[in-house]
Amino acid sequence: MILFISKSAPFEIHHNKELLDMALAAGAFDLNCKLLLQGNAILQLREQHSQVIQQKDINKTLSALPLYDIDPIYVLEQDLLKFAIDIKNIKLSINVINKPDQTAFLNSASKVIRL
Amino acid sequence: MNFSICITAHPLDSAQRNAIEYCKALILKSQRISQIFFYQDAVSLASSLLVPAQDEYDAQQQWIELAQSNNIELKVCVAAAIRRGILNEADCKRYAKPQSNLHDAFSIVGLGDFLTTMDSSDKQVTFG
């Protein structure tokens, strides 16, 4: 399994976009992969007003992930707490990884790309 | 063991040197490098218009020497390259730009090329 870890906040558009491009391409090539939003990247789950800065809506790209068998999106328990994000308010399919399970989750990947 | 290498750092970032030295060490230890892939800001390293200062480390030249002496392809992501103004002749014509600037030692590839090679490699190492 290839694990893609997004680490950038939503306004760092190109870092996010290029990580998601890679994940979508992996899905299109039928490679087994997962996406983890880590740290500031979890803010990508919040509603965006990307048209204000003439950028594409990251939420829309995240919504397309299930079409490429990248589903659910993984997040870390401590990041949800840090940014006070309640996943009940998020329409995307989210899997929260609790702290004791995080090492095993990372170890389950044969390759990791963190951008 | 078979290593896939991805570099995302800007050409002047010290991560370039780290990646080059890492690859040299792999070769010294008789390991195989399946690919060297430039993504994000690292694609600027493939510009034929770079002019490093004479007394400074020339990462581009180091990569080219390493790749040519070990027969490894230097791959550059097409989407990331176009976005940053690194164009081969075909893309130059397609987007009606006045000049191409991809260095001859580098090849433009898609993400699928990188990912399928990475998937069949034993290890993936990213420098960014």
gemmi code that builds the backbone of each chain (N, CA, C; Angstrom):
import gemmi

chains = {
    "A": [
        ("MET", (0.846, -1.200, 0.000), (0.000, 0.000, 0.000), (0.884, 1.254, 0.000)),
        ("ILE", (0.537, 2.191, -0.878), (1.257, 3.467, -0.918), (0.470, 4.464, -0.062)),
        ("LEU", (1.148, 5.094, 0.880), (0.484, 6.079, 1.734), (0.931, 7.482, 1.305)),
        ("PHE", (-0.034, 8.307, 0.895), (0.249, 9.699, 0.572), (-0.096, 10.538, 1.792)),
        ("ILE", (0.871, 11.299, 2.282), (0.622, 12.158, 3.440), (0.694, 13.610, 2.996)),
        ("SER", (-0.442, 14.287, 3.151), (-0.481, 15.719, 2.851), (-0.194, 16.469, 4.145)),
        ("LYS", (0.765, 17.396, 4.109), (1.164, 18.082, 5.343), (0.929, 19.595, 5.278)),
        ("SER", (0.420, 20.076, 4.128), (0.348, 21.527, 3.930), (-1.050, 22.075, 4.158)),
        ("ALA", (-1.112, 23.309, 4.638), (-2.385, 23.990, 4.836), (-3.023, 24.299, 3.478)),
        ("PRO", (-4.362, 24.506, 3.459), (-5.050, 24.672, 2.176), (-4.564, 25.845, 1.336)),
        ("PHE", (-4.041, 26.892, 1.988), (-3.589, 28.040, 1.187), (-2.232, 27.798, 0.537)),
        ("GLU", (-1.571, 26.711, 0.920), (-0.347, 26.323, 0.196), (-0.802, 25.456, -0.984)),
        ("ILE", (-1.505, 26.107, -1.873), (-2.285, 25.417, -2.900), (-1.468, 24.391, -3.680)),
        ("HIS", (-0.288, 24.794, -4.160), (0.416, 23.887, -5.067), (0.952, 22.651, -4.379)),
        ("HIS", (1.344, 22.783, -3.126), (1.794, 21.589, -2.412), (0.650, 20.599, -2.263)),
        ("ASN", (-0.517, 21.115, -1.896), (-1.684, 20.240, -1.758), (-2.070, 19.633, -3.087)),
        ("LYS", (-2.155, 20.514, -4.076), (-2.646, 20.077, -5.376), (-1.725, 19.008, -5.964)),
        ("GLU", (-0.422, 19.222, -5.814), (0.507, 18.272, -6.429), (0.549, 16.940, -5.676)),
        ("LEU", (0.264, 16.976, -4.394), (0.145, 15.711, -3.649), (-1.127, 14.990, -4.080)),
        ("LEU", (-2.222, 15.737, -4.208), (-3.487, 15.116, -4.629), (-3.408, 14.619, -6.076)),
        ("ASP", (-2.724, 15.375, -6.939), (-2.514, 14.917, -8.329), (-1.845, 13.548, -8.328)),
        ("MET", (-0.848, 13.408, -7.441), (-0.105, 12.150, -7.382), (-1.011, 11.018, -6.886)),
        ("ALA", (-1.804, 11.313, -5.859), (-2.713, 10.294, -5.320), (-3.748, 9.881, -6.374)),
        ("LEU", (-4.293, 10.878, -7.100), (-5.289, 10.574, -8.134), (-4.674, 9.748, -9.262)),
        ("ALA", (-3.434, 10.091, -9.628), (-2.754, 9.320, -10.683), (-2.530, 7.882, -10.211)),
        ("ALA", (-2.165, 7.713, -8.949), (-1.955, 6.355, -8.412), (-3.264, 5.574, -8.463)),
        ("GLY", (-4.371, 6.249, -8.110), (-5.680, 5.601, -8.180), (-6.034, 5.227, -9.611)),
        ("ALA", (-5.736, 6.125, -10.539), (-6.040, 5.868, -11.957), (-5.239, 4.678, -12.485)),
        ("PHE", (-4.060, 4.435, -11.907), (-3.227, 3.303, -12.325), (-3.510, 2.054, -11.469)),
        ("ASP", (-4.616, 2.086, -10.736), (-5.037, 0.942, -9.906), (-4.011, 0.536, -8.868)),
        ("LEU", (-3.229, 1.491, -8.399), (-2.285, 1.182, -7.327), (-3.026, 1.303, -5.996)),
        ("ASN", (-2.729, 0.416, -5.095), (-3.388, 0.417, -3.789), (-2.827, 1.576, -2.956)),
        ("CYS", (-3.656, 2.569, -2.651), (-3.118, 3.721, -1.925), (-4.137, 4.322, -0.953)),
        ("LYS", (-3.611, 5.064, 0.007), (-4.425, 5.760, 0.999), (-3.921, 7.187, 1.136)),
        ("LEU", (-4.800, 8.070, 1.622), (-4.421, 9.472, 1.826), (-4.606, 9.832, 3.302)),
        ("LEU", (-3.560, 10.402, 3.878), (-3.622, 10.894, 5.259), (-3.399, 12.404, 5.241)),
        ("LEU", (-4.305, 13.146, 5.889), (-4.100, 14.587, 6.065), (-3.486, 14.787, 7.443)),
        ("GLN", (-2.279, 15.329, 7.473), (-1.546, 15.437, 8.735), (-1.280, 16.900, 9.083)),
        ("GLY", (-1.365, 17.233, 10.358), (-1.050, 18.590, 10.815), (-1.933, 19.625, 10.142)),
        ("ASN", (-1.301, 20.707, 9.642), (-2.063, 21.800, 9.010), (-2.940, 21.333, 7.847)),
        ("ALA", (-2.578, 20.202, 7.250), (-3.332, 19.714, 6.085), (-4.777, 19.397, 6.431)),
        ("ILE", (-5.040, 19.151, 7.698), (-6.415, 18.802, 8.091), (-7.372, 19.972, 7.817)),
        ("LEU", (-6.815, 21.178, 7.733), (-7.645, 22.358, 7.435), (-8.245, 22.282, 6.027)),
        ("GLN", (-7.710, 21.393, 5.202), (-8.292, 21.194, 3.870), (-9.726, 20.681, 3.951)),
        ("LEU", (-10.078, 20.097, 5.085), (-11.435, 19.561, 5.245), (-12.462, 20.661, 5.477)),
        ("ARG", (-11.990, 21.800, 5.916), (-12.909, 22.904, 6.164), (-13.373, 23.534, 4.856)),
        ("GLU", (-14.514, 24.209, 4.922), (-15.035, 24.872, 3.723), (-14.024, 25.901, 3.223)),
        ("GLN", (-13.795, 25.901, 1.919), (-12.815, 26.814, 1.332), (-13.522, 27.907, 0.530)),
        ("HIS", (-12.875, 29.033, 0.430), (-13.366, 30.095, -0.458), (-12.248, 30.378, -1.467)),
        ("SER", (-11.857, 29.312, -2.156), (-10.663, 29.383, -3.001), (-10.844, 30.304, -4.202)),
        ("GLN", (-12.125, 30.573, -4.580), (-12.337, 31.476, -5.725), (-11.805, 32.880, -5.431)),
        ("VAL", (-11.735, 33.235, -4.154), (-11.242, 34.567, -3.777), (-9.778, 34.733, -4.204)),
        ("ILE", (-9.026, 33.638, -4.152), (-7.613, 33.712, -4.576), (-7.407, 33.005, -5.922)),
        ("GLN", (-8.503, 32.895, -6.655), (-8.483, 32.342, -8.023), (-7.787, 30.985, -8.081)),
        ("GLN", (-8.190, 30.111, -7.171), (-7.665, 28.753, -7.174), (-8.819, 27.768, -7.206)),
        ("LYS", (-8.493, 26.524, -7.556), (-9.523, 25.489, -7.571), (-9.876, 25.101, -6.137)),
        ("ASP", (-11.089, 24.620, -5.974), (-11.573, 24.220, -4.659), (-10.996, 22.843, -4.297)),
        ("ILE", (-10.188, 22.822, -3.240), (-9.565, 21.552, -2.823), (-10.618, 20.546, -2.384)),
        ("ASN", (-11.694, 21.034, -1.767), (-12.773, 20.129, -1.336), (-13.326, 19.313, -2.495)),
        ("LYS", (-13.411, 19.969, -3.667), (-13.937, 19.257, -4.844), (-13.000, 18.118, -5.233)),
        ("THR", (-11.701, 18.383, -5.183), (-10.731, 17.326, -5.517), (-10.822, 16.202, -4.493)),
        ("LEU", (-10.944, 16.566, -3.218), (-11.062, 15.540, -2.176), (-12.329, 14.705, -2.388)),
        ("SER", (-13.391, 15.358, -2.844), (-14.659, 14.639, -3.090), (-14.518, 13.613, -4.215)),
        ("ALA", (-13.551, 13.858, -5.121), (-13.377, 12.950, -6.263), (-12.587, 11.697, -5.895)),
        ("LEU", (-11.951, 11.704, -4.741), (-11.066, 10.582, -4.376), (-11.760, 9.209, -4.387)),
        ("PRO", (-13.023, 9.102, -3.898), (-13.665, 7.777, -3.916), (-13.774, 7.176, -5.317)),
        ("LEU", (-13.861, 8.043, -6.342), (-13.925, 7.536, -7.726), (-12.652, 6.793, -8.102)),
        ("TYR", (-11.575, 7.084, -7.384), (-10.273, 6.452, -7.644), (-9.937, 5.429, -6.545)),
        ("ASP", (-10.971, 5.004, -5.832), (-10.801, 4.021, -4.741), (-9.908, 4.525, -3.616)),
        ("ILE", (-9.812, 5.836, -3.473), (-9.079, 6.390, -2.323), (-10.136, 6.871, -1.335)),
        ("ASP", (-10.514, 5.982, -0.458), (-11.678, 6.236, 0.394), (-11.599, 5.280, 1.580)),
        ("PRO", (-11.691, 5.729, 2.807), (-11.898, 7.090, 3.267), (-10.603, 7.912, 3.272)),
        ("ILE", (-10.716, 9.169, 3.726), (-9.538, 10.002, 3.981), (-9.167, 9.796, 5.450)),
        ("TYR", (-7.884, 9.574, 5.706), (-7.451, 9.329, 7.092), (-6.966, 10.626, 7.741)),
        ("VAL", (-7.306, 10.787, 9.002), (-6.830, 11.936, 9.784), (-6.388, 11.426, 11.149)),
        ("LEU", (-5.594, 12.230, 11.851), (-5.095, 11.843, 13.161), (-5.934, 12.508, 14.258)),
        ("GLU", (-6.185, 11.734, 15.282), (-7.016, 12.192, 16.403), (-6.539, 13.542, 16.957)),
        ("GLN", (-5.215, 13.671, 17.181), (-4.686, 14.885, 17.817), (-4.833, 16.118, 16.924)),
        ("ASP", (-4.842, 15.912, 15.592), (-5.000, 17.060, 14.679), (-6.430, 17.595, 14.729)),
        ("LEU", (-7.398, 16.681, 14.839), (-8.802, 17.120, 14.966), (-8.978, 17.972, 16.215)),
        ("LEU", (-8.356, 17.530, 17.308), (-8.469, 18.274, 18.564), (-7.773, 19.628, 18.450)),
        ("LYS", (-6.569, 19.611, 17.858), (-5.767, 20.836, 17.760), (-6.506, 21.935, 16.996)),
        ("PHE", (-7.169, 21.540, 15.901), (-7.841, 22.541, 15.067), (-9.349, 22.601, 15.323)),
        ("ALA", (-9.803, 21.914, 16.374), (-11.225, 21.922, 16.760), (-12.137, 21.612, 15.572)),
        ("ILE", (-11.828, 20.531, 14.886), (-12.654, 20.140, 13.739), (-13.535, 18.963, 14.159)),
        ("ASP", (-14.831, 19.129, 13.913), (-15.787, 18.069, 14.225), (-16.127, 17.354, 12.909)),
        ("ILE", (-15.796, 16.075, 12.818), (-15.998, 15.390, 11.526), (-17.479, 15.189, 11.194)),
        ("LYS", (-18.350, 15.402, 12.189), (-19.802, 15.311, 11.889), (-20.207, 16.394, 10.887)),
        ("ASN", (-19.456, 17.479, 10.851), (-19.794, 18.586, 9.950), (-19.151, 18.433, 8.567)),
        ("ILE", (-18.476, 17.315, 8.356), (-17.755, 17.149, 7.080), (-18.454, 16.078, 6.244)),
        ("LYS", (-18.697, 16.421, 4.981), (-19.453, 15.514, 4.120), (-18.612, 14.348, 3.606)),
        ("LEU", (-17.292, 14.503, 3.614), (-16.415, 13.454, 3.080), (-16.338, 12.272, 4.053)),
        ("SER", (-15.966, 11.133, 3.513), (-15.801, 9.943, 4.358), (-14.427, 10.001, 5.058)),
        ("ILE", (-14.470, 10.077, 6.398), (-13.247, 10.301, 7.180), (-13.018, 9.130, 8.141)),
        ("ASN", (-11.795, 8.707, 8.253), (-11.443, 7.695, 9.249), (-10.433, 8.300, 10.223)),
        ("VAL", (-10.810, 8.385, 11.497), (-9.921, 8.980, 12.498), (-9.026, 7.881, 13.075)),
        ("ILE", (-7.724, 8.135, 13.078), (-6.797, 7.149, 13.652), (-6.425, 7.622, 15.049)),
        ("ASN", (-6.749, 6.805, 16.015), (-6.421, 7.139, 17.398), (-4.930, 6.959, 17.637)),
        ("LYS", (-4.443, 7.674, 18.642), (-3.002, 7.716, 18.873), (-2.333, 6.339, 18.992)),
        ("PRO", (-2.921, 5.403, 19.749), (-2.244, 4.106, 19.892), (-2.118, 3.329, 18.574)),
        ("ASP", (-2.973, 3.668, 17.589), (-2.980, 2.906, 16.323), (-2.125, 3.551, 15.229)),
        ("GLN", (-1.552, 4.718, 15.528), (-0.909, 5.480, 14.445), (0.380, 4.836, 13.933)),
        ("THR", (1.145, 4.266, 14.834), (2.394, 3.623, 14.399), (2.083, 2.436, 13.484)),
        ("ALA", (1.087, 1.641, 13.889), (0.720, 0.468, 13.089), (0.194, 0.899, 11.723)),
        ("PHE", (-0.557, 2.014, 11.703), (-1.090, 2.518, 10.436), (0.050, 2.902, 9.492)),
        ("LEU", (1.027, 3.639, 10.013), (2.166, 4.053, 9.174), (2.962, 2.832, 8.724)),
        ("ASN", (3.119, 1.869, 9.622), (3.891, 0.671, 9.276), (3.187, -0.202, 8.243)),
        ("SER", (1.868, -0.013, 8.096), (1.133, -0.848, 7.139), (1.416, -0.430, 5.690)),
        ("ALA", (2.029, 0.746, 5.519), (2.354, 1.211, 4.158), (3.705, 0.647, 3.716)),
        ("SER", (3.765, 0.210, 2.459), (5.059, -0.258, 1.929), (5.876, 0.938, 1.426)),
        ("LYS", (5.166, 1.999, 0.999), (5.845, 3.217, 0.534), (5.086, 4.421, 1.078)),
        ("VAL", (5.818, 5.479, 1.379), (5.187, 6.702, 1.886), (5.692, 7.892, 1.070)),
        ("ILE", (4.764, 8.709, 0.605), (5.132, 9.982, -0.041), (4.510, 11.089, 0.796)),
        ("ARG", (5.333, 11.951, 1.363), (4.820, 13.032, 2.231), (5.234, 14.364, 1.626)),
        ("LEU", (4.241, 15.114, 1.139), (4.533, 16.399, 0.484), (3.693, 17.485, 1.121)),
    ],
    "B": [
        ("MET", (19.132, -4.091, -3.371), (17.805, -3.498, -3.248), (17.615, -2.385, -4.280)),
        ("ASN", (16.351, -2.158, -4.637), (15.999, -1.250, -5.715), (15.367, 0.025, -5.138)),
        ("PHE", (15.979, 1.172, -5.355), (15.520, 2.427, -4.734), (14.920, 3.372, -5.772)),
        ("SER", (13.747, 3.899, -5.462), (13.139, 4.966, -6.261), (13.360, 6.276, -5.502)),
        ("ILE", (13.877, 7.284, -6.203), (14.221, 8.561, -5.553), (13.321, 9.664, -6.108)),
        ("CYS", (12.751, 10.458, -5.223), (11.953, 11.618, -5.629), (12.533, 12.857, -4.949)),
        ("ILE", (12.720, 13.922, -5.720), (13.246, 15.179, -5.153), (12.200, 16.264, -5.393)),
        ("THR", (11.860, 16.989, -4.329), (10.863, 18.068, -4.465), (11.453, 19.437, -4.124)),
        ("ALA", (12.697, 19.472, -3.668), (13.291, 20.725, -3.189), (13.741, 21.622, -4.347)),
        ("HIS", (13.751, 22.914, -4.091), (14.239, 23.908, -5.051), (15.700, 23.600, -5.421)),
        ("PRO", (16.137, 23.931, -6.640), (17.516, 23.623, -7.056), (18.594, 24.138, -6.101)),
        ("LEU", (18.336, 25.221, -5.392), (19.371, 25.778, -4.509), (19.253, 25.268, -3.072)),
        ("ASP", (18.281, 24.409, -2.819), (18.067, 23.888, -1.460), (19.124, 22.821, -1.137)),
        ("SER", (19.529, 22.770, 0.124), (20.555, 21.787, 0.514), (20.053, 20.350, 0.369)),
        ("ALA", (18.728, 20.168, 0.282), (18.180, 18.816, 0.085), (18.655, 18.214, -1.239)),
        ("GLN", (18.977, 19.068, -2.220), (19.508, 18.561, -3.493), (20.832, 17.840, -3.250)),
        ("ARG", (21.689, 18.494, -2.487), (22.991, 17.903, -2.196), (22.834, 16.610, -1.381)),
        ("ASN", (21.902, 16.647, -0.419), (21.640, 15.442, 0.377), (21.232, 14.282, -0.530)),
        ("ALA", (20.343, 14.579, -1.484), (19.846, 13.536, -2.384), (20.978, 12.996, -3.256)),
        ("ILE", (21.815, 13.893, -3.756), (22.935, 13.469, -4.619), (23.901, 12.585, -3.822)),
        ("GLU", (24.230, 13.011, -2.624), (25.165, 12.227, -1.810), (24.552, 10.882, -1.418)),
        ("TYR", (23.246, 10.880, -1.176), (22.546, 9.633, -0.842), (22.631, 8.657, -2.022)),
        ("CYS", (22.389, 9.186, -3.206), (22.451, 8.321, -4.408), (23.860, 7.794, -4.632)),
        ("LYS", (24.852, 8.642, -4.413), (26.246, 8.193, -4.570), (26.548, 7.063, -3.579)),
        ("ALA", (26.043, 7.218, -2.358), (26.272, 6.191, -1.334), (25.587, 4.878, -1.721)),
        ("LEU", (24.377, 4.982, -2.283), (23.672, 3.769, -2.723), (24.495, 3.028, -3.767)),
        ("ILE", (25.042, 3.801, -4.716), (25.818, 3.183, -5.802), (27.088, 2.537, -5.239)),
        ("LEU", (27.729, 3.250, -4.299), (28.933, 2.687, -3.666), (28.641, 1.371, -2.953)),
        ("LYS", (27.419, 1.269, -2.428), (27.006, 0.052, -1.696), (26.367, -0.969, -2.641)),
        ("SER", (26.537, -0.750, -3.953), (26.036, -1.672, -4.986), (24.515, -1.844, -4.964)),
        ("GLN", (23.800, -0.780, -4.561), (22.343, -0.823, -4.619), (21.911, -0.286, -5.988)),
        ("ARG", (20.676, -0.607, -6.382), (20.191, -0.165, -7.683), (19.244, 1.020, -7.510)),
        ("ILE", (19.359, 2.010, -8.390), (18.427, 3.149, -8.382), (17.504, 2.993, -9.590)),
        ("SER", (16.210, 2.767, -9.338), (15.272, 2.502, -10.439), (14.906, 3.781, -11.176)),
        ("GLN", (14.894, 4.914, -10.442), (14.559, 6.182, -11.096), (14.940, 7.350, -10.196)),
        ("ILE", (15.164, 8.490, -10.848), (15.344, 9.758, -10.127), (14.295, 10.702, -10.707)),
        ("PHE", (13.362, 11.120, -9.850), (12.186, 11.853, -10.313), (12.149, 13.228, -9.656)),
        ("PHE", (12.021, 14.265, -10.480), (11.964, 15.642, -9.978), (10.513, 16.117, -10.013)),
        ("TYR", (10.050, 16.583, -8.837), (8.652, 16.999, -8.702), (8.611, 18.328, -7.953)),
        ("GLN", (7.472, 18.959, -7.969), (7.285, 20.263, -7.323), (8.421, 21.217, -7.739)),
        ("ASP", (8.994, 21.984, -6.780), (9.971, 23.011, -7.154), (11.275, 22.429, -7.706)),
        ("ALA", (11.502, 21.148, -7.518), (12.736, 20.533, -8.017), (12.785, 20.497, -9.549)),
        ("VAL", (11.634, 20.643, -10.222), (11.643, 20.575, -11.688), (12.482, 21.702, -12.299)),
        ("SER", (12.643, 22.799, -11.552), (13.436, 23.918, -12.090), (14.888, 23.521, -12.321)),
        ("LEU", (15.312, 22.444, -11.701), (16.679, 21.976, -11.884), (16.928, 21.501, -13.331)),
        ("ALA", (15.845, 21.223, -14.061), (15.982, 20.707, -15.429), (16.069, 21.829, -16.465)),
        ("SER", (16.142, 23.069, -16.020), (16.240, 24.179, -16.969), (17.634, 24.250, -17.578)),
        ("SER", (17.675, 24.447, -18.896), (18.973, 24.600, -19.567), (19.511, 26.022, -19.395)),
        ("LEU", (18.735, 26.878, -18.737), (19.128, 28.285, -18.593), (19.699, 28.610, -17.219)),
        ("LEU", (19.898, 27.597, -16.393), (20.477, 27.853, -15.064), (21.934, 28.287, -15.215)),
        ("VAL", (22.321, 29.303, -14.467), (23.714, 29.766, -14.490), (24.224, 29.834, -13.045)),
        ("PRO", (24.781, 28.747, -12.540), (25.277, 28.778, -11.158), (26.537, 29.624, -11.052)),
        ("ALA", (26.750, 30.213, -9.873), (27.994, 30.958, -9.651), (29.167, 29.987, -9.708)),
        ("GLN", (30.295, 30.474, -10.215), (31.443, 29.583, -10.470), (31.957, 28.887, -9.217)),
        ("ASP", (31.861, 29.566, -8.079), (32.418, 28.967, -6.862), (31.344, 28.296, -6.006)),
        ("GLU", (30.157, 28.030, -6.602), (29.091, 27.390, -5.835), (28.800, 25.985, -6.347)),
        ("TYR", (28.204, 25.201, -5.481), (27.835, 23.815, -5.801), (26.832, 23.796, -6.962)),
        ("ASP", (27.109, 23.008, -7.978), (26.241, 22.940, -9.144), (25.460, 21.622, -9.103)),
        ("ALA", (24.276, 21.673, -8.493), (23.485, 20.443, -8.317), (23.099, 19.836, -9.669)),
        ("GLN", (22.789, 20.694, -10.636), (22.384, 20.158, -11.943), (23.513, 19.324, -12.554)),
        ("GLN", (24.718, 19.880, -12.555), (25.860, 19.170, -13.130), (26.137, 17.874, -12.361)),
        ("GLN", (25.988, 17.922, -11.051), (26.200, 16.728, -10.218), (25.203, 15.631, -10.582)),
        ("TRP", (23.931, 16.022, -10.747), (22.907, 15.031, -11.125), (23.218, 14.425, -12.491)),
        ("ILE", (23.608, 15.282, -13.425), (23.853, 14.798, -14.792), (25.021, 13.805, -14.791)),
        ("GLU", (26.103, 14.143, -14.096), (27.257, 13.240, -14.044), (26.877, 11.909, -13.395)),
        ("LEU", (26.115, 11.998, -12.291), (25.714, 10.781, -11.580), (24.826, 9.905, -12.469)),
        ("ALA", (23.881, 10.545, -13.164), (22.937, 9.789, -13.991), (23.640, 9.159, -15.188)),
        ("GLN", (24.509, 9.951, -15.846), (25.150, 9.434, -17.054), (26.161, 8.336, -16.744)),
        ("SER", (26.900, 8.490, -15.663), (27.904, 7.466, -15.367), (27.283, 6.186, -14.821)),
        ("ASN", (26.010, 6.239, -14.425), (25.360, 5.034, -13.898), (24.131, 4.627, -14.711)),
        ("ASN", (23.966, 5.284, -15.856), (22.876, 4.951, -16.773), (21.491, 5.010, -16.092)),
        ("ILE", (21.228, 6.104, -15.413), (19.934, 6.310, -14.746), (19.233, 7.487, -15.425)),
        ("GLU", (17.936, 7.320, -15.673), (17.176, 8.395, -16.315), (16.812, 9.477, -15.282)),
        ("LEU", (16.956, 10.740, -15.670), (16.515, 11.860, -14.826), (15.132, 12.276, -15.319)),
        ("LYS", (14.108, 11.943, -14.530), (12.724, 12.168, -14.958), (12.173, 13.457, -14.341)),
        ("VAL", (11.403, 14.192, -15.131), (10.795, 15.440, -14.665), (9.292, 15.351, -14.898)),
        ("CYS", (8.511, 15.664, -13.877), (7.050, 15.592, -14.006), (6.549, 16.653, -14.983)),
        ("VAL", (5.778, 16.221, -15.963), (5.322, 17.137, -17.005), (4.433, 18.255, -16.442)),
        ("ALA", (3.472, 17.913, -15.578), (2.532, 18.933, -15.081), (3.253, 19.962, -14.212)),
        ("ALA", (4.119, 19.468, -13.327), (4.865, 20.372, -12.444), (5.819, 21.248, -13.255)),
        ("ALA", (6.386, 20.684, -14.322), (7.350, 21.419, -15.147), (6.671, 22.547, -15.925)),
        ("ILE", (5.563, 22.219, -16.558), (4.861, 23.231, -17.362), (4.439, 24.408, -16.482)),
        ("ARG", (3.928, 24.057, -15.288), (3.467, 25.088, -14.350), (4.596, 26.047, -13.973)),
        ("ARG", (5.847, 25.541, -14.007), (6.989, 26.371, -13.593), (7.856, 26.812, -14.776)),
        ("GLY", (7.310, 26.679, -15.972), (8.013, 27.204, -17.142), (9.189, 26.372, -17.601)),
        ("ILE", (9.132, 25.061, -17.393), (10.149, 24.165, -17.938), (9.484, 23.382, -19.068)),
        ("LEU", (9.894, 23.671, -20.289), (9.194, 23.115, -21.452), (10.159, 22.381, -22.378)),
        ("ASN", (9.742, 21.192, -22.841), (10.494, 20.564, -23.927), (9.947, 21.123, -25.246)),
        ("GLU", (10.501, 20.658, -26.359), (10.106, 21.264, -27.636), (8.637, 21.037, -27.953)),
        ("ALA", (8.150, 19.826, -27.633), (6.744, 19.504, -27.937), (5.802, 20.407, -27.140)),
        ("ASP", (6.092, 20.581, -25.847), (5.228, 21.430, -25.015), (5.354, 22.900, -25.414)),
        ("CYS", (6.545, 23.278, -25.835), (6.771, 24.649, -26.300), (5.854, 24.969, -27.487)),
        ("LYS", (5.762, 24.018, -28.433), (4.893, 24.223, -29.599), (3.434, 24.196, -29.169)),
        ("ARG", (3.092, 23.230, -28.308), (1.690, 23.068, -27.903), (1.152, 24.323, -27.219)),
        ("TYR", (1.968, 24.949, -26.402), (1.499, 26.126, -25.657), (1.957, 27.445, -26.290)),
        ("ALA", (2.489, 27.356, -27.512), (2.883, 28.538, -28.292), (3.795, 29.473, -27.494)),
        ("LYS", (4.833, 28.899, -26.911), (5.815, 29.696, -26.170), (7.035, 29.955, -27.053)),
        ("PRO", (7.771, 31.042, -26.785), (8.855, 31.417, -27.708), (10.059, 30.473, -27.684)),
        ("GLN", (10.231, 29.736, -26.611), (11.464, 28.927, -26.519), (11.293, 27.764, -25.551)),
        ("SER", (11.847, 26.612, -25.911), (11.891, 25.498, -24.962), (13.160, 25.645, -24.125)),
        ("ASN", (13.177, 25.039, -22.939), (14.361, 25.187, -22.080), (14.684, 23.931, -21.274)),
        ("LEU", (14.123, 22.784, -21.674), (14.445, 21.550, -20.942), (15.855, 21.094, -21.315)),
        ("HIS", (16.690, 20.864, -20.335), (18.054, 20.386, -20.570), (18.003, 18.982, -21.190)),
        ("ASP", (18.890, 18.727, -22.137), (18.908, 17.450, -22.870), (19.051, 16.232, -21.953)),
        ("ALA", (19.653, 16.422, -20.796), (19.930, 15.278, -19.913), (18.683, 14.810, -19.156)),
        ("PHE", (17.576, 15.586, -19.261), (16.357, 15.265, -18.505), (15.245, 14.821, -19.454)),
        ("SER", (14.352, 13.949, -18.954), (13.193, 13.508, -19.745), (11.916, 13.940, -19.046)),
        ("ILE", (10.943, 14.351, -19.843), (9.623, 14.695, -19.310), (8.784, 13.413, -19.245)),
        ("VAL", (8.190, 13.139, -18.084), (7.330, 11.959, -17.926), (6.051, 12.361, -17.184)),
        ("GLY", (5.081, 11.480, -17.203), (3.853, 11.689, -16.435), (3.983, 11.074, -15.049)),
        ("LEU", (3.036, 11.414, -14.171), (3.055, 10.860, -12.814), (2.905, 9.341, -12.827)),
        ("GLY", (2.153, 8.823, -13.790), (1.950, 7.374, -13.870), (3.263, 6.626, -14.047)),
        ("ASP", (4.159, 7.196, -14.831), (5.481, 6.598, -15.054), (6.235, 6.490, -13.731)),
        ("PHE", (6.257, 7.608, -12.997), (6.939, 7.606, -11.695), (6.304, 6.597, -10.741)),
        ("LEU", (4.969, 6.622, -10.656), (4.278, 5.810, -9.645), (4.401, 4.315, -9.916)),
        ("THR", (4.311, 3.918, -11.176), (4.405, 2.477, -11.468), (5.832, 1.977, -11.222)),
        ("THR", (6.829, 2.811, -11.539), (8.220, 2.413, -11.242), (8.434, 2.370, -9.732)),
        ("MET", (7.880, 3.363, -9.025), (8.005, 3.364, -7.565), (7.357, 2.120, -6.972)),
        ("ASP", (6.182, 1.771, -7.493), (5.441, 0.628, -6.941), (6.231, -0.669, -7.074)),
        ("SER", (7.006, -0.772, -8.157), (7.768, -2.006, -8.357), (9.170, -1.930, -7.741)),
        ("SER", (9.498, -0.802, -7.099), (10.794, -0.672, -6.422), (10.658, -1.164, -4.975)),
        ("ASP", (11.804, -1.473, -4.367), (11.755, -1.948, -2.969), (11.548, -0.794, -1.992)),
        ("LYS", (12.178, 0.347, -2.284), (12.128, 1.476, -1.352), (11.863, 2.768, -2.106)),
        ("GLN", (11.133, 3.675, -1.455), (10.931, 5.022, -1.995), (11.545, 6.009, -1.012)),
        ("VAL", (12.415, 6.890, -1.505), (13.013, 7.912, -0.641), (12.770, 9.277, -1.278)),
        ("THR", (12.217, 10.196, -0.485), (11.888, 11.534, -0.992), (12.752, 12.581, -0.297)),
        ("PHE", (13.278, 13.513, -1.078), (14.070, 14.626, -0.530), (13.345, 15.932, -0.845)),
        ("GLY", (12.948, 16.646, 0.214), (12.220, 17.889, -0.036), (12.475, 18.928, 1.032)),
    ],
}
model = gemmi.Model(1)
for chain_id, residues in chains.items():
    chain = gemmi.Chain(chain_id)
    for i, (resn, *xyz) in enumerate(residues, 1):
        res = gemmi.Residue()
        res.name, res.seqid = resn, gemmi.SeqId(i, " ")
        for name, pos in zip(("N", "CA", "C"), xyz):
            atom = gemmi.Atom()
            atom.name, atom.element = name, gemmi.Element(name[0])
            atom.pos, atom.b_iso = gemmi.Position(*pos), 0.0
            res.add_atom(atom)
        chain.add_residue(res)
    model.add_chain(chain)
structure = gemmi.Structure()
structure.add_model(model)
structure.setup_entities()
